[in-house]
Amino acid sequence: MPLSPLDIHNKEFNRGFRGYDEDEVNEFLDQIIKDYEILLREKKELEEKLSNNSERLGHFTTIEETLNKSIVVAQEAAEEVRRNSLKESKLIVKEAEKNADRIVNDSLTKARKIAIEIEELKKQSKVFRTRFKMLIEAQLELITNGDWDDLMEYDLDTTDLKSLQPEKENDY
């Protein structure tokens, strides 16, 4: 067990015939006591500093572990968000492609129907035009026919009409 300054101070030496000078020994012991007390104080201060530094180191180590865990969690969360974003973007693209295909197919179907209707209208128009042309040609033939000229030259005597008149008006 190490000596304390009090142990050094209370130490008594046996006196011999021609022993050491008591004042010199006491001065030397006093100096040792002072130095020893200083060393013990410094030792205590260093132990307290070491204890404080150990506590701070433990605190910082805990913070470091917490930060490392937080970083790992943040990285995992970021990766999860990235994966979810990729999945969602793929779904959006697939949905857009389906909609685009549907729109294109609908448009093609409508275009085919319109083309068929146009062809049908063309046929109907051709038939109408042919019939109308035939009607106009028939009417023109009637107008250019010589019967109209004969009709205009025809002179009817009204006296002859009276003789053709029935005697009774109620006969027909």
C-alpha positions as CSV (number, residue, x, y, z in Angstrom):
1,M,0.0,0.0,0.0
2,P,1.5,3.4,-1.0
3,L,2.4,5.9,1.6
4,S,0.3,8.9,2.2
5,P,1.8,12.3,3.0
6,L,0.5,11.9,6.6
7,D,2.4,8.5,6.8
8,I,5.5,10.3,5.8
9,H,5.0,13.1,8.2
10,N,4.3,10.9,11.2
11,K,7.2,8.6,10.5
12,E,9.6,8.4,13.4
13,F,13.1,7.2,13.1
14,N,15.1,5.5,15.8
15,R,18.0,7.5,17.1
16,G,21.3,6.0,17.0
17,F,24.7,7.1,18.4
18,R,25.8,8.9,15.5
19,G,22.6,9.2,13.5
20,Y,21.4,11.6,10.9
21,D,20.9,15.3,11.6
22,E,17.3,15.5,12.7
23,D,16.6,18.9,11.2
24,E,18.0,17.9,7.9
25,V,15.9,14.8,7.8
26,N,12.8,16.7,8.8
27,E,13.4,19.3,6.1
28,F,13.9,16.6,3.6
29,L,10.8,14.8,4.7
30,D,8.8,18.1,4.6
31,Q,10.0,18.6,1.0
32,I,9.1,15.0,0.2
33,I,5.6,15.5,1.8
34,K,5.0,18.7,-0.3
35,D,6.1,17.0,-3.5
36,Y,4.2,13.9,-2.7
37,E,1.0,16.0,-2.0
38,I,1.5,17.8,-5.3
39,L,1.9,14.4,-7.1
40,L,-1.2,13.0,-5.4
41,R,-3.2,16.1,-6.3
42,E,-2.0,16.0,-9.9
43,K,-2.8,12.3,-9.9
44,K,-6.3,13.0,-8.6
45,E,-6.8,15.7,-11.2
46,L,-5.6,13.5,-14.0
47,E,-7.9,10.7,-12.8
48,E,-10.8,13.1,-12.8
49,K,-9.8,14.3,-16.3
50,L,-9.5,10.7,-17.5
51,S,-12.9,9.9,-16.0
52,N,-14.5,13.0,-17.6
53,N,-12.8,12.2,-20.9
54,S,-13.9,8.5,-20.6
55,E,-17.5,9.7,-20.0
56,R,-17.3,12.1,-23.0
57,L,-15.7,9.4,-25.1
58,G,-18.6,7.1,-24.1
59,H,-21.1,9.9,-25.0
60,F,-19.4,10.5,-28.4
61,T,-19.2,6.8,-29.0
62,T,-23.0,6.5,-28.4
63,I,-23.6,9.5,-30.7
64,E,-21.4,7.9,-33.3
65,E,-23.3,4.6,-33.1
66,T,-26.6,6.4,-33.2
67,L,-25.5,8.4,-36.3
68,N,-24.2,5.3,-38.0
69,K,-27.6,3.6,-37.3
70,S,-29.4,6.7,-38.6
71,I,-27.3,6.7,-41.7
72,V,-28.0,3.0,-42.3
73,V,-31.8,3.6,-41.7
74,A,-31.7,6.7,-44.0
75,Q,-29.9,4.7,-46.7
76,E,-32.4,1.8,-46.4
77,A,-35.3,4.3,-46.6
78,A,-33.8,6.0,-49.6
79,E,-33.3,2.6,-51.3
80,E,-36.9,1.7,-50.5
81,V,-38.1,5.0,-51.9
82,R,-36.0,4.5,-55.0
83,R,-37.4,0.9,-55.5
84,N,-41.0,2.1,-54.9
85,S,-40.4,5.0,-57.4
86,L,-39.1,2.6,-60.0
87,K,-42.1,0.3,-59.5
88,E,-44.5,3.2,-59.7
89,S,-42.8,4.6,-62.8
90,K,-43.0,1.2,-64.5
91,L,-46.7,0.9,-63.6
92,I,-47.3,4.4,-64.9
93,V,-45.5,3.6,-68.2
94,K,-47.4,0.3,-68.6
95,E,-50.7,2.1,-68.0
96,A,-49.7,4.8,-70.4
97,E,-48.8,2.2,-73.0
98,K,-52.1,0.4,-72.5
99,N,-54.0,3.7,-72.9
100,A,-51.9,4.6,-75.9
101,D,-52.6,1.2,-77.5
102,R,-56.3,1.5,-76.7
103,I,-56.5,5.1,-78.1
104,V,-54.6,4.0,-81.3
105,N,-56.9,0.9,-81.7
106,D,-60.0,3.0,-81.1
107,S,-58.7,5.6,-83.6
108,L,-57.9,2.9,-86.2
109,T,-61.4,1.4,-85.7
110,K,-63.0,4.8,-86.1
111,A,-60.9,5.5,-89.1
112,R,-61.9,2.2,-90.7
113,K,-65.6,2.9,-90.0
114,I,-65.3,6.4,-91.5
115,A,-63.5,5.0,-94.5
116,I,-66.3,2.4,-95.0
117,E,-68.9,5.2,-94.6
118,I,-67.0,7.4,-97.1
119,E,-67.0,4.5,-99.6
120,E,-70.7,3.9,-99.0
121,L,-71.4,7.6,-99.5
122,K,-69.4,7.6,-102.7
123,K,-71.4,4.6,-104.0
124,Q,-74.7,6.3,-103.0
125,S,-73.5,9.6,-104.6
126,K,-72.6,7.7,-107.8
127,V,-76.0,6.0,-107.9
128,F,-77.8,9.3,-107.1
129,R,-75.7,11.1,-109.8
130,T,-76.5,8.4,-112.4
131,R,-80.2,8.5,-111.5
132,F,-80.3,12.3,-111.5
133,K,-78.5,12.4,-114.8
134,M,-80.9,9.9,-116.3
135,L,-83.9,11.9,-115.0
136,I,-82.5,15.2,-116.4
137,E,-81.7,13.5,-119.7
138,A,-85.3,12.1,-119.8
139,Q,-86.7,15.5,-119.0
140,L,-84.4,17.1,-121.6
141,E,-85.6,14.6,-124.2
142,L,-89.2,15.4,-123.4
143,I,-88.5,19.1,-123.9
144,T,-86.5,18.6,-127.1
145,N,-89.0,16.2,-128.4
146,G,-91.0,17.4,-131.5
147,D,-94.3,16.7,-129.7
148,W,-94.1,20.1,-128.1
149,D,-93.8,21.7,-131.4
150,D,-96.8,19.7,-132.7
151,L,-98.8,20.6,-129.7
152,M,-98.1,24.3,-130.2
153,E,-99.2,24.1,-133.8
154,Y,-102.3,22.2,-133.0
155,D,-105.4,24.4,-133.5
156,L,-108.7,23.3,-132.1
157,D,-112.0,24.7,-133.1
158,T,-114.1,25.2,-130.1
159,T,-117.4,24.8,-132.0
160,D,-116.5,21.2,-132.5
161,L,-116.1,20.8,-128.8
162,K,-119.7,21.8,-128.2
163,S,-121.0,19.1,-130.3
164,L,-119.0,16.6,-128.4
165,Q,-120.5,17.8,-125.1
166,P,-123.0,15.4,-123.6
167,E,-126.5,16.4,-123.5
168,K,-127.0,15.8,-119.9
169,E,-124.5,17.1,-117.5
170,N,-125.1,14.4,-115.0
171,D,-124.2,11.5,-117.2
172,Y,-120.7,11.1,-116.1
